Amino acid sequence: MAAGEQAYLDLCSYILENGVKKGDRTNTGTYSVFGHQMRFNLNEGFPLLTTKKVPFRLVASELLWFIKGDTNIRYLLENNNNIWNEWAFAKWVKSREYDGPDMNNFGLRSQEDPKFNEQYKQQMAAFKQKILQDSEFARKFGDLGAVYGKQWRNWKTSQNDTIDQLKEVIASIRDNPDSRRHIVSAWNPEDVPNMALPPCHTLFQFYVADGKLSCQLYQRSGDVFLGVPFNIASYALLTCLIARECQLEPGEFVHTLGDAHIYLNHVEQVQTQLSRTPRQFPTLNIRQDKQSVFDYEPEDFELINYDPHPAIKAPIAV
């Protein structure tokens, strides 16, 4: 089994060569395979892809948003992170309060129609400004429902109690490291209908051995070009932070995918990425005077010697 970045590149190649052409919720179309696993040794560098630039600042602020238990994009926008905007924006433009130009199918149309694209940019800019400046508007349209942050930190039980899964799993790692129950689940069947996007990374499990903490993620659905590089870096960062809090060394990040797919309008971009030679993974430096995973801010992390190839843009399927 290939290791490091080659494991990701091999997945891309495998999908292009063997993937089944399938329809999907976004009507974009994919090449898809079912069931794949990659492994990343966190002692061999931080697994942020080098065959295209991946914005680590966005990875870090999104992860901290999850860790805080937040579900409103306002925190993300305050940190100049726009990766969840489209789902909240869609809720606004479909509401009775929206009185601008028709934004139906905005994710696809904005790629094809220059006039529409300009309207889309204007409406998105106005939406972001309203989220940042108007607390009531942010409450109505910035919240994405019972997504990752709520499930990790505030899982509601049938008895109307709540479970802080993240705090409990950290305590479990410390108190009973050999347990096989170090699990956090984001997939809550009752809440799925009320989520802007049902969790793609559905469940993760920690494993302690030889003084090292490893993490395995099960991801039901993976947008291999745009989403999976973020997921790899995000869960590697989470593993490093929890290992630090539990006075362990980082071990492996194991990434298990269900439906691993490349969107049809990402094929050219993937081929460009596959033509590039991987470089050495960077080193992650974490601020020394903070210990708890709940205390970090995006500026507490530094990447050393990150030397990627240029970014490759692609449309997001919403």
Secondary structure, DSSP 8 states (H G I E B T S, - for coil): ---HHHHHHHHHHHHHHH-EEE--TTSS-EEEEEEEEEEEEGGG-----SSS---HHHHHHHHHHHHTT--BTHHHHHTT--TTHHHHHHHHHTSTT--SS--TTHHHHTTT-HHHHHHHHHHHHHHHHHHHH-HHHIIIIIB-BS-HHHHHH-EE-TTS-EE-HHHHHHHHHHH-TT-S--EEE---TTTGGGBSS--SEEEEEEEEETTEEEEEEEEEEEETTTHHHHHHHHHHHHHHHHHHHTT-EEEEEEEEEEEEEEEGGGHHHHHHHHTS------EEEE-TT---TTS--GGGEEEES-------------
